Amino acid sequence: MPIQLKQLKTELSAELDSILKYWSKNTLDNKNGGFIGQIDYNDHIIANTEKGAVLNARILWSFSASYKVTKNESHKKIAKRAFEFLSEYFYDDEFGGLLWSINADKTLKDTKNQIYALAFAIYGLSEYYAISKEDKALEIAINLYLKIQEHSYDPEHKGYFEALTRDWQPIDDLRLSDKDANEKKTMNTHLHIVEAYANLYKVWKDKKLQSDIIEILKTIEKHFINTETGHLRLFFNEKWIEKPDVISYGHDIEAAWLLLQCAQISEDETLIANYTKHAIQMAEVTKEGLDSDGGLWYEFNPEKNELVSEKHWWVQAEALIGFYNAYQLTNDETYLNIVYKNWDFIKKYILDKENGEWFWGINRDYSLIEKDKAGFWKCPYHNSRACLELIERIKV
């Protein structure tokens, strides 16, 4: 088994290098600055597309986190490019928030404060601060944290509202994307707020921030984790009345390991114990979504008893970490074998062996999902993080 693990670690190190090379070579926007807004599945640049805050923040995180491992100065340089572009064009000096998107020419496009984007900015900025010690990065991260607490936090019912206008007023359309329910509180945003706050706490040991992390983890445990089924509940109104939706296998397995990591960073022993149990239960129930080829299906609709028969890149990336984490917690090699099989699936169907990076995914019939290689939602964060997490966790 250690030989196979050693091989996996070697392959993931090579894959991390490949991912970073792709983004370094193909996505720098030398005309408008920052990064190109969209590259299609054939590696064609779609000219003059908008630039999203989430993509920029995730590039910032990916290259900052990778630099810690690679010590490659070119990776640090790209992280700096992402930081400078985010701080100059996405960070909103006037209202203290973060613009959701800008046009290719850097003019304003969508100015709403989508809290999910603010969370990813905090995540990326704190990671960049860890490698650069650039005070401005930490200052903006703290400012965004304080704005979320001031405007998005619900003091009456706990939890966080999804979105507000540029000047922090209520907004009608709260959705993160067209596929989401228009509800005020969502699992996805809470998951990434706590992820961001935990990452900030690693570089800024603030007691109030620590208590906020602990409160969010308790809120997630109370409302979003269905301890009967082990799956996540996804959408709620402000009073925590659920709007039932799909089972998201990708989010289940991502939350399994990520929430435990946040609990460990919070240093709350009760939460660490609770989230250790959740991590194992959630990994166990995510097995429902595994196909015989080693891939993890995207979603299941219980109301229609219907599988959303696609296998997305990010779902596979999170499966690698989530199931390896379950193996670490239990020493049950069933989970390790899932990791091996999933990595084989990724190599066979998801990696673009010709041009680099990962395809969006495949359909049930193994045809390619013809969506972006790089874009508003297609970024180097999930797959680089899977490589980084397993490189660190595999001790051989």
C-alpha positions in Angstrom: 0.0 0.0 0.0 2.7 2.6 0.8 4.2 2.1 -2.8 0.8 2.9 -4.3 0.4 5.9 -1.9 3.9 7.1 -2.9 3.0 6.8 -6.6 -0.2 8.8 -5.9 1.7 11.6 -4.2 4.2 11.7 -7.0 1.4 11.9 -9.6 -0.4 14.6 -7.7 2.8 16.7 -7.4 3.2 16.5 -11.2 -0.4 17.4 -11.7 -0.2 20.4 -9.4 2.7 21.6 -11.6 0.7 21.0 -14.7 -2.3 23.0 -13.4 -0.2 25.9 -12.4 1.6 25.9 -15.8 -1.7 26.0 -17.6 -2.9 29.0 -15.7 0.5 30.8 -15.9 0.7 30.3 -19.6 -2.9 30.7 -20.8 -4.8 33.0 -18.6 -2.7 36.2 -18.1 -4.5 39.1 -19.8 -1.7 41.2 -21.1 -4.1 43.6 -22.8 -6.4 44.6 -20.0 -4.5 43.4 -16.9 -5.4 40.6 -14.5 -6.7 37.4 -16.0 -8.7 36.5 -19.0 -12.4 36.2 -18.3 -13.2 33.0 -20.3 -11.4 30.2 -22.2 -13.7 27.6 -23.7 -13.2 23.8 -23.7 -11.3 23.9 -26.9 -8.8 26.4 -25.3 -10.2 29.3 -27.4 -10.1 32.7 -25.6 -13.5 34.3 -25.6 -12.7 38.0 -26.1 -14.0 40.8 -24.0 -15.8 38.7 -21.4 -16.5 40.0 -17.9 -14.0 39.2 -15.1 -15.5 37.7 -12.0 -14.3 38.4 -8.5 -14.6 34.8 -7.5 -12.2 33.6 -10.3 -9.7 36.3 -9.4 -9.8 35.5 -5.7 -9.5 31.8 -6.3 -6.4 32.3 -8.6 -5.0 34.4 -5.7 -5.5 31.6 -3.2 -4.3 28.8 -5.6 -1.0 30.5 -6.4 -0.4 31.7 -2.9 -1.1 28.3 -1.4 1.0 26.5 -4.0 4.0 28.8 -3.5 4.2 27.4 0.1 4.9 24.0 -1.4 6.6 24.8 -4.7 8.8 27.7 -3.6 8.6 28.7 -7.2 9.0 32.5 -7.5 6.9 32.7 -10.7 4.0 31.3 -8.6 4.4 34.1 -6.1 4.6 36.6 -8.9 1.2 35.5 -10.3 -0.2 35.6 -6.7 1.0 39.2 -6.5 -0.6 40.0 -9.9 -3.9 38.5 -8.6 -3.7 40.5 -5.4 -2.9 43.8 -7.1 -5.8 43.3 -9.6 -8.3 42.4 -6.9 -7.3 45.2 -4.6 -7.3 47.8 -7.3 -10.4 46.8 -9.4 -12.6 44.5 -7.3 -12.2 45.9 -3.8 -14.7 48.7 -3.5 -13.0 51.6 -1.7 -16.2 53.7 -1.7 -18.5 51.2 0.2 -15.9 48.7 1.5 -17.3 45.7 -0.3 -16.3 43.7 -3.3 -17.6 44.1 -6.9 -19.1 40.9 -8.2 -17.8 41.5 -11.7 -16.2 44.1 -14.0 -16.1 44.3 -17.8 -12.9 43.3 -19.7 -11.9 47.0 -19.9 -12.2 47.2 -16.1 -15.4 49.3 -16.0 -18.1 48.3 -13.5 -20.5 45.5 -14.5 -22.3 43.9 -11.5 -21.7 45.8 -8.3 -23.7 43.7 -5.8 -22.0 42.4 -2.6 -22.5 38.7 -3.0 -21.2 37.4 0.3 -19.8 34.3 -1.3 -17.4 36.5 -3.3 -16.3 38.5 -0.2 -15.6 35.2 1.5 -13.3 34.0 -1.3 -11.5 37.3 -1.3 -10.8 36.9 2.4 -9.6 33.3 1.7 -7.3 34.4 -1.0 -6.0 37.6 0.7 -5.2 35.8 3.9 -3.3 33.1 2.0 -1.4 35.8 0.1 -0.6 37.6 3.3 0.9 34.3 4.7 3.5 34.2 1.9 4.1 38.0 1.3 3.5 39.7 4.7 2.0 42.5 2.6 0.0 44.6 5.2 -2.5 45.8 2.6 -3.6 42.2 1.9 -4.4 41.6 5.6 -6.0 45.0 6.0 -8.5 44.4 3.1 -9.2 40.8 4.4 -10.0 42.2 7.9 -12.1 45.0 6.4 -14.2 42.5 4.3 -14.7 40.3 7.4 -15.9 43.3 9.4 -18.3 44.3 6.6 -19.8 40.8 6.4 -20.3 40.9 10.2 -21.9 44.3 10.0 -24.2 43.8 7.1 -24.7 40.1 6.3 -24.9 38.6 9.8 -28.4 38.0 11.2 -28.3 38.8 14.9 -31.9 37.7 15.4 -31.8 34.2 13.9 -28.0 33.7 13.4 -26.4 32.9 10.1 -25.7 35.1 7.1 -27.7 36.6 4.3 -26.6 35.8 0.8 -26.3 39.2 -0.9 -26.8 43.0 -0.7 -26.5 45.9 -3.0 -23.2 47.8 -3.5 -24.2 50.2 -0.6 -25.3 47.3 1.6 -29.1 47.6 1.1 -31.4 44.5 0.7 -31.5 43.0 -2.8 -34.3 41.0 -4.5 -32.2 38.5 -6.4 -30.0 36.8 -3.9 -28.9 33.9 -6.1 -25.3 32.9 -6.5 -26.1 31.4 -10.0 -29.1 30.7 -12.2 -29.4 27.1 -10.9 -29.8 28.2 -7.2 -32.9 28.8 -5.3 -33.5 32.5 -4.5 -33.3 32.0 -0.7 -31.7 34.2 2.0 -29.5 31.6 3.6 -27.6 28.9 1.8 -25.2 26.1 2.8 -22.7 27.0 0.0 -22.2 30.5 1.3 -21.9 29.5 5.0 -19.4 26.8 4.1 -17.2 29.3 2.4 -17.6 32.0 5.0 -16.3 29.7 7.7 -13.5 28.5 5.4 -12.5 32.1 4.8 -12.7 33.1 8.5 -10.6 30.0 9.5 -8.0 30.9 6.9 -7.9 34.5 8.2 -7.6 33.3 11.8 -4.4 31.4 10.9 -2.7 34.7 10.2 -4.7 37.0 12.5 -5.4 35.5 15.9 -8.4 37.7 16.8 -10.6 36.5 19.6 -13.8 37.8 18.1 -13.0 36.1 14.8 -12.4 32.9 16.6 -15.8 33.1 18.4 -17.4 33.9 15.0 -15.9 30.7 13.5 -17.2 28.7 16.4 -20.7 30.2 16.1 -20.8 29.5 12.3 -19.8 25.9 12.8 -22.6 25.5 15.4 -25.1 27.1 13.0 -24.0 24.8 10.2 -24.3 21.8 12.5 -27.8 22.9 13.7 -29.3 23.8 10.3 -27.3 22.5 7.3 -26.2 19.0 8.4 -29.0 16.5 8.3 -27.7 14.0 10.9 -30.4 11.5 10.0 -29.2 11.1 6.4 -25.7 12.6 6.6 -26.4 14.8 3.6 -26.4 18.6 3.6 -29.5 20.8 3.5 -28.9 23.5 1.0 -31.5 26.4 1.1 -33.4 28.2 3.9 -35.2 31.5 4.4 -34.2 33.9 7.1 -36.1 32.0 9.8 -34.4 28.7 8.9 -37.4 27.2 7.1 -35.9 24.9 4.6 -36.7 24.9 0.9 -35.9 21.2 0.0 -33.6 20.7 -3.0 -31.2 18.2 -4.4 -28.5 16.1 -2.7 -25.2 17.7 -3.7 -22.6 14.9 -3.5 -19.8 17.4 -4.3 -20.7 19.6 -1.4 -21.3 16.7 0.9 -17.8 15.4 0.5 -16.2 18.9 0.4 -18.0 19.8 3.7 -16.9 16.5 5.2 -13.2 17.4 5.3 -13.4 21.2 5.2 -15.6 21.7 8.2 -13.4 19.5 10.3 -10.4 21.5 9.3 -12.2 24.7 10.3 -13.1 23.1 13.6 -9.5 22.2 14.2 -8.4 25.8 13.4 -11.1 27.1 15.9 -9.5 25.0 18.6 -12.9 24.1 20.1 -12.6 20.5 21.3 -16.3 19.8 21.3 -16.6 20.9 17.7 -13.6 18.9 16.6 -15.1 15.8 18.1 -18.5 16.5 16.5 -17.1 17.3 13.1 -14.9 14.2 13.2 -18.1 12.2 13.4 -19.8 14.3 10.7 -16.8 13.8 8.4 -17.0 10.1 8.6 -20.8 10.0 8.2 -20.8 12.4 5.3 -18.1 10.4 3.5 -20.0 7.2 4.1 -23.3 8.6 2.6 -21.4 10.2 -0.3 -20.6 6.6 -1.4 -24.2 6.6 -2.7 -23.0 8.9 -5.5 -20.1 6.8 -6.6 -20.3 5.1 -10.0 -18.6 1.8 -10.9 -16.0 3.7 -12.9 -14.7 5.6 -9.8 -16.3 8.9 -10.7 -18.6 10.8 -8.3 -22.0 11.9 -9.8 -22.9 15.6 -9.4 -26.3 15.6 -7.8 -29.4 13.5 -7.0 -33.0 14.9 -7.0 -34.9 12.9 -4.3 -38.3 14.5 -5.4 -37.9 13.1 -8.9 -35.8 10.1 -7.8 -33.4 11.2 -10.5 -29.7 11.4 -10.9 -28.2 14.5 -12.4 -26.0 12.3 -14.6 -22.9 14.5 -14.9 -19.5 14.1 -13.3 -18.0 17.6 -12.7 -14.3 18.3 -12.2 -14.7 20.0 -8.9 -16.7 17.1 -7.4 -13.9 14.7 -8.2 -11.3 17.0 -6.7 -13.3 17.2 -3.4 -13.8 13.5 -3.4 -10.0 12.9 -3.4 -9.7 15.0 -0.2 -12.9 13.9 1.5 -12.4 10.2 1.1 -8.7 10.4 2.0 -9.6 12.4 5.1 -12.1 9.6 6.0 -9.3 7.1 5.6 -7.0 9.1 7.9 -9.8 9.2 10.6 -10.7 5.5 10.4 -7.8 3.6 8.8 -10.5 1.9 6.7 -8.8 1.1 3.4 -12.2 1.1 1.7 -11.9 4.9 1.6 -8.3 4.7 0.3 -9.4 2.4 -2.5 -12.1 5.0 -3.4 -9.4 7.6 -3.7 -7.2 5.4 -6.0 -10.2 4.6 -8.2 -11.3 8.2 -8.3 -7.9 9.4 -9.3 -7.8 6.8 -12.1 -11.2 8.1 -13.3 -9.9 11.7 -13.2 -6.8 10.7 -15.2 -8.9 8.9 -17.8 -11.7 11.3 -18.3 -11.2 14.7 -16.7 -7.6 15.7 -17.4 -6.9 17.4 -20.7 -3.7 15.5 -21.5 -3.1 17.5 -24.6 -3.5 21.1 -23.4 -3.4 20.8 -19.6 -6.0 21.6 -16.9 -9.2 19.7 -16.2 -12.3 19.6 -18.4 -15.5 20.7 -16.8 -16.7 17.1 -16.8 -18.4 14.3 -18.6 -22.0 13.2 -19.2 -23.4 9.8 -18.5 -22.3 8.6 -22.0 -18.8 9.9 -21.4 -19.2 12.7 -23.8 -17.5 16.0 -22.8 -19.5 18.7 -21.0 -18.8 21.5 -23.4 -18.2 24.3 -20.8 -15.3 26.5 -19.9 -11.7 25.5 -19.2 -11.3 28.8 -17.4 -14.1 31.2 -16.6 -16.5 32.8 -14.0 -16.9 29.4 -12.2 -14.0 27.4 -13.7 -10.8 28.0 -11.7 -7.7 26.4 -10.4 -8.9 26.3 -6.8 -10.6 22.8 -6.4 -8.1 20.8 -8.3 -4.9 22.6 -7.0 -6.3 22.3 -3.5 -6.9 18.5 -3.9 -3.3 18.1 -5.0 -2.0 20.3 -2.2 -4.1 18.6 0.5 -3.0 15.1 -0.5 0.6 16.0 -1.0 0.6 17.3 2.6 -1.5 14.4 4.1 0.3 11.5 2.4 3.2 10.7 4.7 5.4 8.4 2.7 
